[in-house]
Amino acid sequence: MNTPSRTSSWGGQLLAFSGLDGATSFDHGLAARTSLDLAGLEIRLPERARLVFPNPVSVNLAGDHFTWTLPAGNVRGVFLDAFHLLIEGPCVVERLDEGLSKVERGGKLLVGATPRFDADLISSEMEQAISARSRWLAEKSCPPHLSPSAQRTLAKVLSVMKSQVCTPEGRIAHRWTTPDRWPHRRMWLWDSVFHAVGWRHLDVALARDMISAVFDAQRADGFIPHMMDPHQVSPMTQPPVLALGVALVLEKEPCLDWLAEVYPKLCAYLRWDMANRDSDGGGLLEWDIEGDPNCRSGESGMDNSPRFDSATRLDAVDFNSFLAHECELLAEFARQLDRPADAAEGVGQAARTNALIREKLWSPAHRFFVDDDVERGHPSDILASSGFMPLLSGAATPEQAAALVAHLHNPTTFGTAFPIPSVAACHADRYVKDMWRGPSWINMNWLTARGLDRYGYRAEAEALRARTTAEIERWCESHGSLFEFYDDRGEVPPPLLMRKGKCAPQEHPIHQVFHDYGWTCTLYADLVLGAHAL
């Protein structure tokens, strides 16, 4: 499989050395991106550099090597290892921070992290190095039924996926992944699950590692942080979807030994959630809500959703749906491990949570599931994509499921140009093209499609999957990247959407839609590969 050429006038694609090819380094490893005008590369980690290629025409780009076409010839580059980038051809070094070193000789430039810099590597053979980096992708072939656009997108997806694999380091004892090598660069809880979902089609052992790595940061009391790196962890958690990831990896390749290893950790994690996120003792869990207006509930994963604008405690539709679904899956794991008492407990907890979701979180007026405001004692007035999650857990009655499906076809709520919007279209006063305040997210579409399958809405599920892959392919074709989120109205290219209050990528990386984004890639891989192994 070959990486396609890109001629877009807009860049931002990410490059780094892959843990599939050797050891990575969190502290000193290089991470780069194409400049926004595609005129060269910007090294972003561990320090900053700007490398300019004069008058570029087009670029053939993989996640760890590239060829820029210039009027007078080509510029080629390749990551030799985690610390060194070798470039051959016309290149101007406009910036090189102190933490980076360089050497130039014979038309080649070697740039590397100063603490690990080896100037002798400038003698490396370019062809040999590119061949080594290309080998993994070259061994893959596209399923023949894919359209040319899908084949090009899948080639890009696999290249990105490869670049996001990191090797064990510090507190992380397994191979792990990051949503993007810059600026996220760390490992995140639910992202890792969605990564494993895609990787199971390519490398089941690696997919298992991605989930096991999340448990490397688990505390003795069961808590799992939402973010971790080789040195530190965060103080909050994230949506419980680990059992779903385990189930899907096992679906690809059963492994009772691994299941026996992770099962008690999964149980401890859910026990922590139930013990620490039900402040009123009513049986429904609440996300931690913060004071940052741009991220009032990072724990939910839906950082800036209008759900959290004025609330301090919400019995959350998504949290409890995830909990019920995880308990259902744990019951199945317990049966496989011959733990009948555990299986009965899991079934009972799932049933109790689903019953509470139906009783307390269904809005007859909106015919939709909404959060319940614990402080104010009334339902939330925000309809969000989280309201579809009771389909995943089986909480919805058949009549409620039909009502949710109707919303997917209703242009005044969730039937937008590219569904599923993160908030309903009727919330004009809350709508902004900014993360979870309107744009559509691939993981929510993927989860909702699974829920539709559960209720027998196969045609609707396949239609949602088809629209999702088409939107990803549309913007990958024109911009050469897969993005963190997409405009639900189909009006604005992803790079022009806001993030955390503004669109200002030159000001700060958090104010841009992230590019070459992990779960967009891996869930696309899951959607298009299905049963077709590579």
C-alpha distance (Angstrom), angle and dihedral (degrees) to the residues before:
residue distance angle dihedral
M1 . . .
N2 3.81 . .
T3 3.78 129.2 .
P4 3.82 111.2 -116.6
S5 3.79 125.5 -121.2
R6 3.78 118.7 -106.7
T7 3.78 125.3 -150.2
S8 3.79 98.9 173.2
S9 3.78 119.2 135.3
W10 3.77 89.4 -134.9
G11 3.80 126.9 72.9
G12 3.79 137.5 177.4
Q13 3.82 99.3 133.7
L14 3.80 115.1 148.2
L15 3.80 130.6 -124.9
A16 3.80 132.4 -172.9
F17 3.79 142.4 140.0
S18 3.81 114.1 -82.6
G19 3.77 127.7 -126.8
L20 3.81 86.4 -136.1
D21 3.81 88.0 71.7
G22 3.80 100.9 41.1
A23 3.78 146.2 -49.7
T24 3.81 118.2 -26.1
S25 3.80 126.2 -155.2
F26 3.78 125.6 -142.6
D27 3.82 94.7 -164.2
H28 3.80 102.8 37.7
G29 3.79 106.9 18.3
L30 3.81 118.2 119.6
A31 3.80 121.3 -116.6
A32 3.79 120.9 -178.5
R33 3.77 140.5 175.7
T34 3.76 134.1 -159.9
S35 3.78 110.6 -102.2
L36 3.79 115.7 -102.8
D37 3.82 91.2 -107.4
L38 3.84 92.6 44.2
A39 3.81 89.1 -121.1
G40 3.77 92.7 127.7
L41 3.78 146.8 -47.5
E42 3.78 133.1 -54.7
I43 3.78 116.4 -156.0
R44 3.80 106.3 -147.0
L45 3.80 103.4 175.6
P46 2.97 141.1 83.4
E47 3.82 85.3 -1.0
R48 3.80 135.1 -16.4
A49 3.81 130.4 -84.0
R50 3.81 134.5 158.7
L51 3.79 120.1 -149.8
V52 3.82 116.6 -172.6
F53 3.81 126.5 -158.3
P54 3.83 111.6 -160.8
N55 3.83 118.9 -116.6
P56 3.82 99.3 -15.8
V57 3.80 117.8 -157.7
S58 3.80 102.3 -174.6
V59 3.80 141.5 -24.2
N60 3.78 134.9 -135.6
L61 3.77 103.2 -153.6
A62 3.78 136.6 -171.5
G63 3.77 126.5 170.4
D64 3.81 93.1 -97.9
H65 3.82 107.3 21.2
F66 3.80 138.8 30.7
T67 3.79 148.1 -178.4
W68 3.80 119.9 -146.8
T69 3.80 115.1 -160.9
L70 3.80 113.4 -140.1
P71 3.82 129.8 -179.4
A72 3.80 90.4 -108.5
G73 3.80 98.1 39.5
N74 3.78 141.3 -62.2
V75 3.76 138.4 -52.0
R76 3.79 115.1 -148.4
G77 3.77 128.6 -169.4
V78 3.80 138.4 178.2
F79 3.80 139.0 176.5
L80 3.79 106.1 -117.0
D81 3.80 91.2 -169.5
A82 3.80 137.1 -31.8
F83 3.81 92.3 -63.6
H84 3.82 107.8 38.2
L85 3.81 135.4 63.2
L86 3.82 116.7 -169.1
I87 3.82 118.8 -158.5
E88 3.80 128.4 -173.5
G89 3.81 122.0 -167.1
P90 3.82 137.8 29.5
C91 3.80 109.4 -14.3
V92 3.81 133.2 155.2
V93 3.81 118.6 -155.3
E94 3.80 103.3 -144.2
R95 3.79 96.2 169.7
L96 3.80 135.4 15.4
D97 3.80 119.3 171.3
E98 3.77 122.2 -144.1
G99 3.79 95.0 -101.5
L100 3.82 90.6 62.2
S101 3.80 129.6 69.6
K102 3.79 133.7 -162.6
V103 3.76 142.7 -168.8
E104 3.83 127.8 -170.6
R105 3.78 126.8 -158.6
G106 3.80 138.1 149.2
G107 3.79 96.1 -0.8
K108 3.80 92.5 -49.3
L109 3.80 131.7 109.7
L110 3.80 125.2 -158.0
V111 3.80 118.0 -163.3
G112 3.78 122.3 -177.7
A113 3.78 149.2 154.1
T114 3.81 106.9 -77.6
P115 3.84 97.9 -133.3
R116 3.83 90.5 56.7
F117 3.82 100.9 27.3
D118 3.80 117.3 142.1
A119 3.82 111.0 -175.1
D120 3.83 91.6 -168.2
L121 3.82 89.5 71.3
I122 3.80 88.9 77.5
S123 3.80 84.8 82.7
S124 3.82 90.8 64.0
E125 3.79 115.7 124.3
M126 3.80 109.2 -108.2
E127 3.83 95.6 -152.7
Q128 3.77 92.5 49.6
A129 3.80 92.7 48.0
I130 3.82 93.8 48.3
S131 3.79 90.4 47.1
A132 3.81 90.2 53.3
R133 3.81 92.6 49.9
S134 3.82 92.0 44.5
R135 3.78 97.6 49.4
W136 3.82 98.9 86.5
L137 3.80 94.6 51.6
A138 3.79 93.6 39.8
E139 3.80 89.6 59.0
K140 3.82 90.8 59.4
S141 3.79 123.6 86.3
C142 3.78 129.1 -163.9
P143 3.79 119.2 -116.0
P144 3.81 104.4 -101.9
H145 3.80 95.2 -124.7
L146 3.83 93.1 66.7
S147 3.79 120.2 106.4
P148 3.82 118.4 -118.8
S149 3.81 89.3 -103.4
A150 3.79 91.5 51.5
Q151 3.80 91.0 47.6
R152 3.80 91.3 53.2
T153 3.79 91.3 46.1
L154 3.79 92.7 48.5
A155 3.81 90.5 51.1
K156 3.80 88.9 53.9
V157 3.81 91.3 44.9
L158 3.80 93.9 53.2
S159 3.79 91.3 46.4
V160 3.81 90.6 53.6
M161 3.79 92.8 44.5
K162 3.78 90.4 53.8
S163 3.81 92.3 51.5
Q164 3.82 93.0 53.2
V165 3.81 96.3 60.3
C166 3.81 114.6 107.3
T167 3.79 130.0 -171.9
P168 3.84 127.5 -122.9
E169 3.77 112.7 -73.2
G170 3.80 136.1 161.7
R171 3.80 112.0 -30.1
I172 3.83 91.5 -3.3
A173 3.81 107.5 86.8
H174 3.82 98.2 178.4
R175 3.78 136.6 56.5
W176 3.78 107.3 -83.9
T177 3.79 143.3 -178.0
T178 3.76 138.3 -134.8
P179 3.82 128.5 -150.5
D180 3.81 88.5 -120.6
R181 3.80 133.2 -10.1
W182 3.80 88.2 -123.4
P183 2.99 135.4 59.4
H184 3.84 98.5 -5.4
R185 3.84 94.0 39.7
R186 3.83 92.4 155.7
M187 3.80 131.2 92.1
W188 3.81 117.6 -96.8
L189 3.79 128.3 -161.7
W190 3.79 107.3 -126.6
D191 3.79 93.0 27.0
S192 3.80 88.5 60.7
V193 3.80 90.3 55.2
F194 3.80 92.7 51.6
H195 3.80 89.2 47.2
A196 3.81 91.1 53.8
V197 3.81 89.9 50.1
G198 3.80 90.3 62.9
W199 3.79 96.9 36.4
R200 3.82 92.7 55.0
H201 3.81 87.2 77.3
L202 3.80 90.9 56.3
D203 3.81 108.8 29.7
V204 3.80 119.6 3.0
A205 3.80 94.0 -172.0
L206 3.79 90.3 54.6
A207 3.82 90.8 47.1
R208 3.81 89.0 54.1
D209 3.81 89.8 50.0
M210 3.81 91.5 52.6
I211 3.79 90.4 58.4
S212 3.81 95.3 39.5
A213 3.80 89.0 52.8
V214 3.81 90.1 62.6
F215 3.82 89.1 58.1
D216 3.81 89.8 53.6
A217 3.81 86.8 79.0
Q218 3.82 96.2 45.4
R219 3.80 116.3 124.8
A220 3.79 124.0 -133.2
D221 3.82 89.7 -103.9
G222 3.82 91.6 57.8
F223 3.82 99.1 -102.9
I224 3.82 115.7 143.0
P225 3.83 118.2 -164.3
H226 3.77 121.2 -128.5
M227 3.81 91.7 -130.9
M228 3.78 133.1 26.8
D229 3.80 141.2 164.6
P230 3.81 133.2 -178.8
H231 3.81 90.6 -78.1
Q232 3.80 111.0 30.7
V233 3.79 147.1 15.4
S234 3.80 135.1 -146.7
P235 3.84 124.7 -110.1
M236 3.83 96.4 -125.2
T237 3.79 134.2 64.2
Q238 3.82 132.8 -136.6
P239 3.84 140.2 -137.4
P240 3.81 112.9 -45.0
V241 3.79 104.3 -120.7
L242 3.80 99.7 128.1
A243 3.81 94.7 108.6
L244 3.81 88.9 53.7
G245 3.80 89.3 54.3
V246 3.79 91.5 47.7
A247 3.82 91.2 49.2
L248 3.80 93.5 51.2
V249 3.80 93.6 46.9
L250 3.81 89.8 49.2
E251 3.80 89.1 48.2
K252 3.79 87.2 61.7
E253 3.81 94.8 44.8
P254 3.84 122.9 0.8
C255 3.81 115.0 -134.5
L256 3.81 116.5 171.0
D257 3.80 92.6 -176.3
W258 3.80 91.8 59.6
L259 3.80 91.5 43.0
A260 3.82 90.5 52.2
E261 3.81 88.8 50.6
V262 3.81 97.4 51.0
Y263 3.81 99.3 33.4
P264 3.85 98.1 82.0
K265 3.80 89.4 44.6
L266 3.80 91.0 53.4
C267 3.80 90.7 49.4
A268 3.80 92.4 49.3
Y269 3.80 90.8 49.3
L270 3.82 93.8 53.8
R271 3.80 91.3 44.4
W272 3.82 88.4 55.7
D273 3.81 91.1 51.2
M274 3.80 92.3 49.8
A275 3.82 92.9 45.8
N276 3.80 96.3 46.4
R277 3.81 108.1 30.6
D278 3.80 103.1 52.6
S279 3.80 102.3 79.0
D280 3.81 96.2 168.7
G281 3.80 96.2 43.3
G282 3.79 91.4 -125.2
G283 3.78 95.1 130.4
L284 3.81 97.3 -108.2
L285 3.80 122.3 102.4
E286 3.80 127.7 -125.4
W287 3.78 129.0 -152.2
D288 3.78 117.3 -123.6
I289 3.82 107.0 -103.6
E290 3.80 120.7 -153.6
G291 3.79 134.5 -162.3
D292 3.80 99.2 -115.5
P293 3.83 107.1 109.9
N294 3.81 90.5 -150.5
C295 3.80 92.9 49.5
R296 3.78 112.0 21.5
S297 3.80 93.2 157.0
G298 3.76 114.0 20.8
E299 3.79 87.0 157.9
S300 3.82 90.7 66.9
G301 3.80 91.2 52.8
M302 3.83 86.9 -127.6
D303 3.81 92.3 94.0
N304 3.79 103.7 179.6
S305 3.81 102.6 19.3
P306 3.83 115.3 149.2
R307 3.83 84.7 -122.8
F308 3.79 87.1 82.4
D309 3.82 101.8 38.5
S310 3.80 97.8 107.4
A311 3.80 102.8 3.3
T312 3.77 127.1 103.5
R313 3.82 99.1 -179.6
L314 3.81 125.8 21.7
D315 3.77 130.8 174.3
A316 3.79 91.2 -133.0
V317 3.80 124.6 -139.8
D318 3.80 95.0 -151.3
F319 3.82 97.2 43.0
N320 3.80 92.2 53.2
S321 3.79 94.3 42.0
F322 3.79 89.8 52.6
L323 3.82 89.6 47.3
A324 3.81 93.6 51.4
H325 3.80 91.9 46.5
E326 3.81 92.2 48.9
C327 3.82 90.9 49.8
E328 3.79 89.8 51.0
L329 3.80 90.4 51.9
L330 3.81 92.1 45.6
A331 3.80 88.6 55.1
E332 3.80 89.4 55.8
F333 3.82 90.4 47.6
A334 3.82 89.4 50.9
R335 3.80 90.7 53.2
Q336 3.81 90.0 51.6
L337 3.82 89.6 50.2
D338 3.83 92.3 46.7
R339 3.81 94.9 -113.5
P340 3.82 102.2 137.3
A341 3.81 95.6 171.1
D342 3.80 90.7 53.3
A343 3.79 90.6 47.5
A344 3.80 91.5 53.6
E345 3.80 90.7 48.3
G346 3.82 91.8 51.4
V347 3.79 92.9 48.8
G348 3.79 90.8 48.6
Q349 3.81 94.6 48.7
A350 3.80 91.9 47.9
A351 3.81 91.1 50.0
R352 3.81 93.5 47.7
T353 3.80 93.0 48.8
N354 3.80 93.2 46.1
A355 3.82 90.0 50.1
L356 3.81 91.2 52.4
I357 3.81 90.6 48.6
R358 3.81 89.9 54.4
E359 3.79 92.8 44.1
K360 3.78 101.6 43.6
L361 3.81 108.8 19.9
W362 3.81 104.0 45.1
S363 3.82 114.2 99.8
P364 3.82 110.5 -153.2
A365 3.81 89.2 -169.2
H366 3.82 93.6 57.0
R367 3.80 96.0 26.6
F368 3.78 86.3 -134.1
F369 3.81 140.0 100.9
V370 3.81 115.0 -99.8
D371 3.79 137.0 173.2
D372 3.79 119.3 -95.8
D373 3.80 117.5 -128.5
V374 3.80 104.8 -131.3
E375 3.81 94.1 -168.7
R376 3.80 96.9 48.9
G377 3.76 96.6 34.1
H378 3.81 97.3 -130.2
P379 3.81 138.9 92.2
S380 3.79 120.8 -84.8
D381 3.81 115.5 -103.3
I382 3.83 92.3 -141.9
L383 3.80 120.4 102.4
A384 3.81 107.1 -156.6
S385 3.79 136.2 170.0
S386 3.81 86.9 -102.7
G387 3.81 86.2 76.0
F388 3.80 90.5 75.6
M389 3.82 93.5 61.0
P390 3.85 95.2 88.8
L391 3.82 84.3 72.8
L392 3.80 88.2 63.7
S393 3.81 94.8 51.9
G394 3.79 97.6 38.3
A395 3.82 93.4 -116.4
A396 3.81 94.6 128.6
T397 3.78 119.7 89.6
P398 3.83 115.3 -130.2
E399 3.81 88.6 -101.2
Q400 3.80 92.1 50.2
A401 3.81 90.8 47.6
A402 3.81 89.8 53.5
A403 3.81 89.6 51.5
L404 3.81 91.0 51.4
V405 3.80 90.6 50.8
A406 3.81 89.0 51.2
H407 3.81 89.0 56.4
L408 3.80 89.7 57.1
H409 3.80 87.8 61.4
N410 3.81 96.0 41.6
P411 3.84 112.2 97.3
T412 3.81 91.3 -160.0
T413 3.80 91.4 61.7
F414 3.83 121.8 15.7
G415 3.80 105.2 -20.0
T416 3.80 94.4 96.4
A417 3.81 127.5 148.4
F418 3.80 89.7 -87.9
P419 3.78 110.4 20.7
I420 2.94 144.2 -126.5
P421 3.83 101.6 50.7
S422 3.79 113.4 -165.5
V423 3.82 89.0 -126.1
A424 3.78 127.8 26.3
A425 3.80 117.8 -93.1
C426 3.81 90.2 -121.7
H427 3.81 90.3 71.4
A428 3.79 94.0 81.9
D429 3.80 91.9 153.5
R430 3.82 91.7 56.9
Y431 3.80 99.5 36.4
V432 3.80 118.4 113.8
K433 3.80 128.5 154.7
D434 3.78 88.5 -115.9
M435 3.82 123.8 116.2
W436 3.83 109.8 -75.4
R437 3.80 95.9 3.7
G438 3.81 94.1 84.1
P439 3.82 115.8 -34.5
S440 3.79 121.9 106.5
W441 3.80 123.5 -111.0
I442 3.78 125.7 -150.6
N443 3.81 96.0 -139.8
M444 3.81 92.5 55.9
N445 3.81 90.8 50.2
W446 3.80 90.0 49.2
L447 3.81 92.7 49.4
T448 3.80 93.2 45.1
A449 3.80 91.5 50.3
R450 3.81 88.9 55.3
G451 3.78 88.8 51.3
L452 3.79 91.7 50.6
D453 3.80 89.1 51.8
R454 3.79 89.6 53.3
Y455 3.81 91.4 58.0
G456 3.78 94.7 44.6
Y457 3.81 97.0 -104.3
R458 3.80 91.7 134.4
A459 3.80 96.7 153.0
E460 3.81 92.1 50.8
A461 3.80 91.2 46.8
E462 3.79 92.8 50.9
A463 3.80 91.6 45.4
L464 3.81 90.3 53.4
R465 3.79 91.4 48.2
A466 3.80 91.5 48.4
R467 3.81 93.0 50.0
T468 3.80 90.0 47.4
T469 3.80 95.4 52.0
A470 3.82 91.0 43.4
E471 3.80 91.7 54.3
I472 3.79 92.3 48.4
E473 3.81 90.8 48.9
R474 3.80 92.1 46.4
W475 3.79 93.8 58.9
C476 3.79 95.4 35.9
E477 3.80 88.8 57.1
S478 3.81 93.3 51.2
H479 3.82 100.7 34.0
G480 3.80 105.2 23.7
S481 3.79 94.0 -127.8
L482 3.79 144.8 87.7
F483 3.76 113.2 -127.6
E484 3.77 139.4 -143.9
F485 3.82 93.6 -121.2
Y486 3.82 139.9 -6.8
D487 3.80 137.9 -138.7
D488 3.80 108.6 -92.2
R489 3.81 89.8 -154.5
G490 3.81 94.1 51.8
E491 3.81 90.0 -129.6
V492 3.81 104.7 111.8
P493 3.83 130.9 47.4
P494 3.81 110.4 -118.2
P495 3.83 95.0 -110.1
L496 3.82 89.7 60.8
L497 3.81 95.5 53.3
M498 3.78 118.3 106.1
R499 3.77 126.1 -112.7
K500 3.78 124.4 -165.8
G501 3.78 93.9 -6.8
K502 3.80 103.3 -40.0
C503 3.78 147.5 30.9
A504 3.80 104.0 -118.0
P505 3.82 111.2 132.5
Q506 3.79 93.0 167.4
E507 3.79 90.5 53.5
H508 3.81 99.0 50.7
P509 3.81 134.6 -19.3
I510 3.82 93.2 -123.5
H511 3.81 88.4 65.8
Q512 3.80 95.4 67.2
V513 3.77 135.3 69.5
F514 3.77 103.2 -101.4
H515 3.79 115.5 -112.4
D516 3.80 131.3 -139.5
Y517 3.79 85.4 19.2
G518 3.78 119.7 -164.1
W519 3.79 107.6 -130.9
T520 3.79 93.6 36.1
C521 3.80 86.1 59.9
T522 3.79 98.7 41.5
L523 3.80 95.8 43.8
Y524 3.80 89.7 47.9
A525 3.80 86.8 53.4
D526 3.79 90.0 50.6
L527 3.81 92.2 48.4
V528 3.80 96.4 49.8
L529 3.78 100.7 34.0
G530 3.78 100.0 44.8
A531 3.78 105.9 149.4
H532 3.83 93.1 -8.7
A533 3.81 105.8 105.6
L534 3.80 118.8 -157.3
